[in-house]
């Protein structure tokens, strides 16, 4: 889910400076001690945001000074190289650094003034850096993290710190985020993550911590079980005004990324689908507004003359007032700097029109300046939409591959159960032959397992993402129990293991149906009730059917399974009732919102983990 950003370093610095200034004004009054408090807090703030301790720590751990290995890219602002000089050289050097885990970590968690690069070999016209592969696997120990750039909520999501029970002060939050244990754990998690796909560094799958973690991050904490398999996502900070790059009088406007956290791959895919839909809507909305403004300005230039009849002038002015009002409304609550600038200009134009100003030439010129920002924004949308399309395709491919592997296992379970039961009930069946030698028993057990044909190897290539990895671990645990029971000729344990395998398979199928319902309800009134009811009925039927060993019960599994059956029945019955009643569009949108909230309260992965932990097995166990 998107992570709310914390206060920035400049805003916090201004806040503490203002507190000192305010305290100085009352220094001669009885409240004079307030100044000492303000000064101490500002000094504490400066200590907490300083990166000097990280440099000292680097020397203590590796025996060399940080400056022997790295150089802040900002220091090149006083140099020239092959036609580049000042901020242009700084930008050139940073852009030449390959897009990698090392680079994106800094763009996410470091201040631009601290962006570090390996000492480059500057031989015109090339800038030589380590390869992309090296930068993707190298240690992040040399990255100078700014605590203010770490969203506190991200630390909670990653299990690095607990959720605070009260609102923390700025200094309290900074003290936690500047803790070496916290920074090293964040680096260790980032370093252990893997790109979603080749050359896609926007999404990264969090994996088990690397074996070299103790060497590079000795104070890092262990990874919480529920975090492995989650996804990190980084996107551009749209609050950074890229137009500043054209102004040479100000510092280099470095690219900055904002992190997001997704607990599972389905939530990540919904994000990409939502953003793709948003991009399409934005393209249509802005495109239509720009077209209407161009038509209106063309008409105004052609018809507004000294001798133009007053009725025509009033008609043009009325059209201008209406279009300004609609444009201002469409651009309310925008975040992108180009749209924000356009919105401010249209608001100013609206105020001038409201005041009675009738200088159409000035108004049209102002409108054109604002529209130019919207048209510039349109040029960036295909790039953003392209990234979303690629992300969605790659996420969908991993989901489809995983669900297909589970389906291969599922469709074999009925036949496997029938063959197992046959060998348990036949007088000459395998489980009745108690006098077999160890070698013969193992041989016949392997033959039976082979004839049962459960393709557990199909799970080998499932992506290690939640919730797929949890369902995979559950399937493997149940199959291992089944195999061990067959090898031991224990019919009771074998039948129970078979039931567990079926339950885990149904939990995975139910999760996929839940996700389909989430997607459909996310489209609100566009999806008919009949379509939702079809999937809900399928879910209820799936859970009602006992296909394997109907008289074998596993008490701890039965409790969870019945809870899910009640949930499925509630959804299906409710949708049937709503369909009989008939709902208008507003009622349907409200009902779909309630259904989404109900679906989100039912965590089938959590059910699966609960059963696994009861068995003493965890998804984090190696395959």
C-alpha positions in Angstrom: 0.0 0.0 0.0 1.2 3.6 -0.5 3.3 5.0 2.3 2.5 8.4 3.7 5.6 10.6 3.7 7.0 12.1 6.8 8.2 15.7 7.3 11.1 16.5 5.0 14.5 17.6 6.2 14.1 21.2 5.1 10.7 21.5 6.8 12.0 20.1 10.0 15.1 22.3 9.9 12.8 25.3 9.5 10.6 24.2 12.3 13.4 23.9 14.8 15.0 27.2 13.7 11.7 29.0 14.1 11.3 27.5 17.6 14.7 29.0 18.5 13.8 32.4 16.9 10.5 32.5 18.8 12.3 31.6 22.1 14.9 34.3 21.6 12.2 36.9 21.5 11.0 36.0 25.0 14.5 35.4 26.4 14.2 38.5 28.7 10.9 37.4 30.1 10.1 34.8 32.9 9.8 32.1 30.2 13.5 32.4 29.3 14.2 28.7 30.0 12.2 28.0 26.8 15.2 29.2 24.8 17.5 26.6 26.4 15.0 23.9 25.6 14.6 25.1 22.0 18.4 25.2 21.5 18.8 21.7 22.9 16.1 20.3 20.7 17.7 22.0 17.6 21.1 20.5 18.5 19.5 17.1 19.1 17.9 17.4 15.7 21.1 18.2 14.0 22.9 15.3 15.6 20.1 12.9 14.6 20.1 13.9 10.9 23.9 14.0 10.6 25.5 11.4 8.4 28.9 11.7 10.0 28.2 8.7 12.4 27.5 6.5 9.4 30.9 7.5 7.9 32.7 6.8 11.2 30.9 3.5 11.4 32.1 2.6 7.9 35.7 3.1 8.9 35.3 1.2 12.2 33.8 -1.8 10.3 36.0 -1.9 7.2 39.2 -0.3 8.3 39.2 2.4 5.6 37.7 5.9 5.5 34.3 6.3 3.7 35.9 8.9 1.5 38.5 6.3 0.2 35.7 4.4 -1.5 33.0 6.9 -2.2 32.6 10.5 -3.2 29.4 12.7 -2.9 28.3 13.4 -6.4 27.5 17.0 -5.3 31.2 17.8 -4.9 31.6 17.8 -8.7 29.5 21.0 -8.9 32.9 22.9 -8.8 34.5 20.9 -11.7 34.2 20.6 -15.4 34.5 17.5 -17.6 34.1 17.1 -21.4 31.7 20.0 -21.9 29.8 19.6 -18.6 30.3 21.9 -15.7 28.6 22.7 -12.4 25.2 21.3 -11.8 25.2 19.9 -15.4 28.2 17.7 -14.5 26.6 16.5 -11.3 23.4 15.5 -13.2 25.5 13.9 -15.9 27.5 11.8 -13.4 24.4 10.6 -11.6 22.6 9.8 -14.8 25.5 7.7 -16.0 25.4 5.6 -12.8 23.5 2.5 -13.9 20.0 2.1 -12.7 20.5 -0.4 -9.9 19.7 -1.4 -6.4 22.5 0.8 -5.2 21.3 3.8 -7.0 17.6 3.4 -6.3 18.2 2.9 -2.6 19.9 6.3 -2.4 17.2 8.0 -4.4 14.7 6.6 -1.9 16.4 7.1 1.4 19.2 9.6 1.0 19.4 13.3 0.7 20.5 14.5 -2.8 23.5 16.3 -1.2 24.6 12.9 0.2 24.2 10.9 -3.1 27.4 8.9 -3.3 29.1 7.3 -6.3 32.0 4.9 -6.4 35.0 7.0 -7.4 34.6 7.3 -11.2 37.3 7.0 -13.8 36.9 10.2 -15.7 38.5 9.8 -19.1 36.7 11.8 -21.8 34.2 11.2 -23.2 33.4 8.2 -20.9 32.5 7.9 -17.2 33.5 4.5 -16.0 31.5 2.9 -13.2 31.2 -0.7 -11.9 28.7 -2.7 -13.9 25.0 -2.8 -13.3 25.4 -6.4 -12.0 28.0 -5.3 -9.5 25.9 -2.4 -8.3 22.9 -4.7 -7.9 24.9 -7.0 -5.6 27.3 -4.8 -3.8 26.9 -3.8 -0.2 24.8 -0.7 0.7 27.1 0.1 3.7 28.4 3.2 1.9 25.0 4.8 1.4 24.4 7.7 3.7 20.8 7.3 4.8 18.8 10.4 5.9 16.4 9.4 8.7 13.9 12.0 7.5 13.7 10.2 4.2 12.5 7.0 5.9 8.7 6.9 6.3 8.0 5.6 9.8 5.1 3.6 8.4 7.4 1.7 6.2 9.5 0.6 9.2 6.3 -0.7 10.8 5.3 -2.5 7.6 8.7 -4.1 7.3 8.5 -5.3 10.9 11.6 -3.3 11.9 9.9 -1.3 14.6 6.5 -1.9 16.3 3.5 0.2 15.7 3.7 3.1 18.2 0.9 3.3 20.8 0.8 7.1 20.6 1.8 9.9 18.2 5.5 10.4 18.4 7.2 13.8 18.5 9.6 14.7 15.6 12.6 14.0 17.8 11.3 10.7 19.0 10.6 9.5 15.5 14.0 10.7 14.3 15.7 9.0 17.2 14.1 5.7 16.2 14.8 6.1 12.5 18.5 7.1 13.1 19.2 4.1 15.2 22.0 2.1 13.5 20.0 -1.1 14.0 17.1 0.4 12.1 19.2 1.7 9.3 21.2 -1.5 8.9 18.1 -3.6 8.9 16.6 -1.4 6.2 19.7 -1.8 4.2 19.8 -5.6 4.7 16.2 -6.0 3.6 16.8 -3.8 0.5 20.0 -5.7 -0.3 18.2 -9.0 0.0 15.3 -8.1 -2.3 15.2 -9.2 -5.9 13.7 -7.3 -8.8 10.3 -8.4 -9.9 11.7 -9.1 -13.4 14.9 -8.4 -15.3 15.4 -4.6 -15.7 12.3 -3.9 -13.6 13.7 -2.2 -10.5 10.4 -0.5 -9.6 9.1 -3.6 -7.9 11.3 -5.8 -5.6 10.4 -9.0 -3.8 11.6 -9.1 -0.3 13.5 -12.4 0.3 15.4 -14.0 3.2 18.3 -12.0 4.3 21.6 -12.7 2.4 24.3 -14.9 4.0 26.7 -11.9 4.1 24.3 -9.8 6.1 26.2 -10.2 9.4 29.4 -9.0 7.7 27.9 -5.8 6.2 25.1 -5.1 8.6 26.1 -6.7 11.9 23.6 -4.7 13.9 20.6 -5.6 11.7 17.6 -7.4 13.1 16.1 -10.6 11.8 13.5 -10.5 9.2 9.9 -11.0 10.4 8.3 -14.2 8.9 5.4 -12.3 7.5 7.6 -9.8 5.6 9.4 -12.3 3.3 7.5 -12.5 0.1 6.1 -8.9 0.4 6.9 -6.3 -2.3 8.6 -2.9 -2.2 7.7 -0.4 -4.9 9.5 2.9 -5.6 8.0 5.7 -7.7 9.1 9.2 -8.6 8.3 12.0 -6.1 6.0 14.2 -8.2 6.4 17.0 -5.6 9.9 17.6 -7.1 9.4 20.3 -9.7 11.5 19.1 -12.6 11.3 22.6 -14.2 13.9 23.7 -11.6 16.5 21.8 -13.7 16.3 24.6 -16.2 17.2 27.2 -13.6 21.0 27.2 -13.2 20.8 29.6 -10.2 19.5 26.9 -7.9 21.0 23.6 -6.8 20.6 20.4 -8.8 17.1 19.0 -8.5 18.1 15.4 -8.0 15.6 12.6 -8.8 13.9 11.3 -5.6 11.8 8.2 -5.1 9.0 7.4 -2.7 8.6 3.9 -1.4 5.4 1.9 -1.2 4.8 -1.5 0.5 2.5 -4.3 -0.7 1.9 -7.2 1.6 1.1 -9.5 -1.4 1.3 -9.7 -5.1 -2.5 -9.3 -5.6 -2.5 -6.0 -3.9 0.4 -4.9 -6.0 -1.4 -5.9 -9.2 -4.5 -4.0 -8.1 -2.3 -0.9 -7.7 -1.0 -1.1 -11.3 -4.5 -1.7 -12.7 -5.9 1.3 -10.7 -3.0 3.5 -11.9 -3.5 2.4 -15.5 -7.2 3.3 -15.3 -6.3 6.6 -13.6 -3.8 7.4 -16.4 -6.4 6.7 -19.0 -9.0 8.9 -17.3 -6.4 11.7 -16.8 -5.4 11.5 -20.4 -9.0 11.8 -21.6 -9.9 14.6 -19.1 -6.8 16.7 -19.7 -7.0 16.1 -23.4 -10.6 17.2 -23.6 -9.9 20.3 -21.5 -7.0 21.3 -23.7 -9.0 20.8 -26.8 -11.9 23.0 -25.5 -9.5 25.7 -24.4 -7.8 25.7 -27.8 -11.2 26.1 -29.5 -12.3 28.9 -27.2 -9.1 30.8 -27.5 -9.2 30.5 -31.3 -12.7 31.8 -31.3 -11.9 34.7 -29.0 -9.0 35.8 -31.2 -11.1 35.5 -34.3 -14.3 37.2 -33.1 -13.3 39.6 -30.4 -12.9 42.9 -32.2 -13.6 46.5 -31.4 -16.7 46.4 -33.5 -17.9 43.0 -32.4 -21.6 43.1 -31.2 -22.0 43.0 -27.4 -24.0 39.8 -27.5 -21.2 37.9 -29.1 -18.6 39.4 -26.6 -20.9 38.4 -23.7 -21.3 34.9 -25.2 -17.5 34.5 -25.4 -17.1 35.9 -21.8 -19.8 33.5 -20.5 -18.1 30.6 -22.2 -14.8 31.6 -20.6 -16.3 31.8 -17.2 -17.9 28.4 -17.5 -14.8 26.7 -18.8 -12.6 28.3 -16.1 -15.0 27.1 -13.4 -15.1 23.5 -14.8 -11.3 23.4 -15.3 -10.7 24.6 -11.7 -13.1 21.9 -10.5 -11.4 19.2 -12.5 -7.9 20.2 -11.2 -8.9 20.3 -7.5 -6.8 18.2 -5.2 -4.1 17.5 -7.8 -0.5 16.6 -6.8 1.6 16.6 -9.9 3.5 19.9 -10.1 2.4 20.7 -13.7 -1.2 20.2 -12.9 -0.8 22.1 -9.6 0.7 25.1 -11.4 -2.1 25.0 -13.9 -4.7 24.8 -11.2 -3.2 27.9 -9.4 -3.3 29.9 -12.7 -6.9 29.0 -13.4 -7.9 29.8 -9.8 -6.2 33.3 -10.2 -8.0 33.7 -13.5 -11.3 32.8 -11.9 -10.8 35.4 -9.2 -10.1 38.1 -11.9 -13.3 37.1 -13.8 -15.3 37.2 -10.6 -14.0 40.7 -9.8 -15.5 41.9 -13.1 -12.3 42.2 -15.2 -13.2 42.3 -18.9 -9.7 42.3 -20.5 -10.2 39.2 -22.7 -6.8 39.4 -24.2 -5.1 39.1 -20.8 -7.5 36.3 -19.7 -6.8 34.3 -22.9 -3.1 34.7 -22.5 -3.2 33.6 -18.9 -5.4 30.6 -19.9 -3.0 29.6 -22.6 -0.1 29.7 -20.2 -2.0 27.3 -17.9 -3.1 25.0 -20.7 0.5 24.7 -21.8 1.2 23.0 -18.4 -1.6 20.6 -19.0 -0.3 19.8 -22.5 3.1 19.2 -21.0 1.7 16.8 -18.5 0.0 14.9 -21.3 3.4 14.2 -22.8 4.5 12.4 -19.5 1.5 10.2 -19.2 2.4 7.6 -21.9 5.7 7.0 -20.1 3.9 6.5 -16.8 1.2 4.4 -18.4 3.9 2.3 -20.1 5.5 1.5 -16.8 2.2 0.5 -15.3 1.4 -1.8 -18.2 4.7 -3.6 -17.9 4.4 -3.9 -14.2 0.8 -5.3 -14.5 1.8 -7.8 -17.1 4.8 -9.1 -15.1 2.7 -9.3 -11.9 -0.1 -11.0 -13.7 2.3 -13.5 -15.3 3.7 -14.5 -11.8 0.1 -14.9 -10.5 -1.0 -16.9 -13.5 2.0 -19.2 -13.3 1.4 -19.8 -9.6 -2.3 -20.4 -9.9 -1.7 -22.8 -12.8 0.8 -24.8 -10.7 -1.7 -25.1 -7.9 -4.4 -26.1 -10.4 -2.3 -28.9 -11.6 -2.0 -30.3 -8.1 -5.7 -29.7 -7.3 -7.1 -31.6 -10.4 -5.1 -34.7 -9.4 -6.2 -34.8 -5.7 -9.5 -36.7 -6.3 -7.8 -39.5 -8.3 -4.9 -39.6 -5.7 -7.4 -39.9 -2.9 -9.3 -42.7 -4.6 -6.1 -44.7 -5.2 -5.0 -44.1 -1.6 -8.3 -45.2 -0.2 -8.3 -48.3 -2.5 -5.0 -49.4 -1.0 -6.3 -48.8 2.5 -9.5 -50.8 2.1 -8.5 -53.8 -0.2 -7.6 -57.0 1.7 -4.4 -57.2 -0.3 -3.8 -53.5 -0.3 -0.5 -51.9 0.6 -1.6 -50.9 4.1 -2.7 -54.4 5.0 0.7 -55.9 4.2 2.4 -55.4 7.6 5.0 -58.2 7.1 7.0 -56.4 4.3 10.7 -55.9 4.7 11.9 -52.3 5.0 13.1 -52.3 1.4 9.9 -53.8 0.0 7.8 -51.4 2.0 9.8 -48.4 0.7 9.6 -49.7 -2.9 5.8 -50.3 -2.8 5.2 -46.9 -1.0 7.1 -45.1 -3.8 5.1 -47.0 -6.4 1.8 -45.9 -4.7 2.9 -42.3 -4.4 3.9 -42.4 -8.1 0.5 -43.9 -9.1 -1.3 -41.2 -7.0 0.4 -38.8 -9.3 0.3 -35.6 -7.2 2.6 -33.2 -9.3 4.2 -31.5 -6.3 7.2 -30.6 -8.5 4.9 -28.2 -10.3 5.3 -25.9 -7.3 9.0 -25.5 -7.8 8.8 -22.5 -10.0 6.2 -20.5 -8.1 7.5 -17.0 -7.4 8.4 -16.5 -3.7 5.8 -13.8 -3.2 3.0 -13.7 -0.7 0.4 -15.2 -0.6 1.7 -17.8 -3.2 4.7 -18.8 -1.1 2.4 -19.4 1.9 0.1 -21.6 0.0 3.1 -23.4 -1.6 4.6 -24.1 1.9 1.2 -25.4 3.0 0.9 -27.8 0.1 4.5 -29.0 0.6 4.0 -29.5 4.3 0.8 -31.6 3.7 2.4 -33.6 0.9 5.5 -34.3 3.1 3.2 -35.6 5.8 1.3 -37.7 3.3 4.5 -39.2 1.9 5.9 -40.0 5.4 2.6 -41.6 6.4 2.6 -43.8 3.3 6.2 -44.8 3.8 5.3 -45.7 7.4 2.1 -47.6 6.2 0.1 -45.5 8.6 -3.4 -45.3 6.9 -4.9 -42.9 9.5 -2.2 -40.3 9.2 -2.2 -40.7 5.4 -5.9 -40.0 5.2 -5.6 -37.0 7.5 -2.7 -35.7 5.4 -4.7 -36.1 2.3 -7.6 -34.1 3.8 -5.1 -31.3 4.8 -3.8 -31.2 1.3 -7.3 -30.8 0.0 -8.1 -28.1 2.5 -5.0 -26.1 1.6 -5.9 -26.5 -2.1 -9.3 -25.1 -1.4 -8.0 -22.2 0.6 -5.8 -21.3 -2.3 -8.7 -21.5 -4.8 -10.9 -19.5 -2.4 -8.2 -16.8 -2.2 -8.2 -16.6 -6.0 -12.0 -16.2 -6.1 -11.8 -13.6 -3.4 -9.3 -11.6 -5.5 -11.7 -11.8 -8.5 -14.5 -10.4 -6.4 -12.2 -7.6 -5.1 -11.3 -6.7 -8.7 -14.9 -6.7 -9.8 -16.2 -4.7 -6.9 -13.4 -2.2 -7.6 -15.1 -1.4 -10.9 -18.2 -0.5 -8.9 -21.5 -0.2 -10.8 -19.9 -1.2 -14.1 -20.1 -4.9 -13.1 -23.5 -6.5 -12.9 -24.6 -8.3 -9.7 -25.1 -11.4 -11.7 -21.4 -11.7 -12.4 -20.5 -11.3 -8.7 -23.1 -13.8 -7.7 -21.7 -16.4 -10.1 -18.3 -16.3 -8.5 -19.8 -16.3 -5.0 -21.9 -19.3 -5.8 -18.8 -21.1 -7.2 -17.0 -20.3 -4.0 -19.8 -21.7 -1.8 -20.0 -24.8 -3.9 -16.2 -25.3 -3.8 -16.2 -25.3 0.0 -19.4 -27.4 0.4 -18.0 -30.3 -1.6 -16.2 -33.1 0.3 -14.3 -34.9 -2.5 -11.7 -36.9 -0.5 -12.2 -39.0 2.7 -15.5 -37.4 3.6 -15.6 -39.2 7.0 -12.1 -38.2 8.0 -11.9 -35.0 10.1 -8.9 -33.0 11.4 -10.3 -30.9 14.3 -8.0 -27.9 14.1 -8.6 -27.7 10.3 -12.3 -28.2 10.6 -12.7 -25.1 12.8 -10.9 -22.9 10.3 -12.7 -24.5 7.4 -16.2 -24.0 8.9 -15.3 -20.3 9.5 -14.6 -19.9 5.8 -17.7 -21.8 4.8 -19.8 -19.4 6.8 -18.1 -16.4 5.2 -18.7 -17.9 1.7 -22.3 -18.6 2.5 -22.8 -15.0 3.8 -21.4 -13.5 0.6 -23.4 -15.7 -1.7 -26.7 -15.4 0.2 -26.3 -11.6 0.4 -25.7 -11.2 -3.3 -28.7 -13.4 -4.1 -30.8 -11.2 -1.9 -29.6 -8.0 -3.5 -30.1 -9.4 -7.0 -33.7 -10.3 -6.2 -34.3 -6.8 -4.8 -32.7 -4.9 -7.6 -30.4 -1.9 -6.8 -29.9 1.4 -8.5 -26.4 2.6 -9.4 -25.8 4.5 -6.1 -27.1 1.6 -4.0 -24.9 -0.8 -5.9 -21.8 1.3 -5.5 -22.4 1.5 -1.7 -23.0 -2.3 -1.5 -19.9 -3.1 -3.5 -17.9 -0.9 -1.1 -19.2 -2.8 1.9 -18.5 -6.1 0.1 -14.9 -5.1 -0.5 -14.5 -4.2 3.2 -15.9 -7.6 4.1 -13.6 -9.4 1.8 -10.6 -7.5 3.1 -11.5 -8.6 6.7 -11.2 -12.3 5.6 -7.5 -13.1 5.2 -7.2 -16.6 3.7 -3.4 -16.4 3.9 -3.7 -15.8 7.6 -5.9 -18.8 7.9 -3.3 -20.9 6.1 -0.5 -19.5 8.3 -2.6 -20.3 11.4 -2.9 -23.9 10.3 0.8 -24.1 9.4 2.0 -22.7 12.6 -0.3 -25.1 14.5 1.6 -27.8 12.6 4.9 -26.3 13.6 5.8 -25.4 9.9 6.4 -21.9 8.5 6.5 -20.5 5.0 10.0 -19.2 5.7 11.4 -22.7 5.9 13.6 -23.6 2.9 12.2 -25.8 0.1 
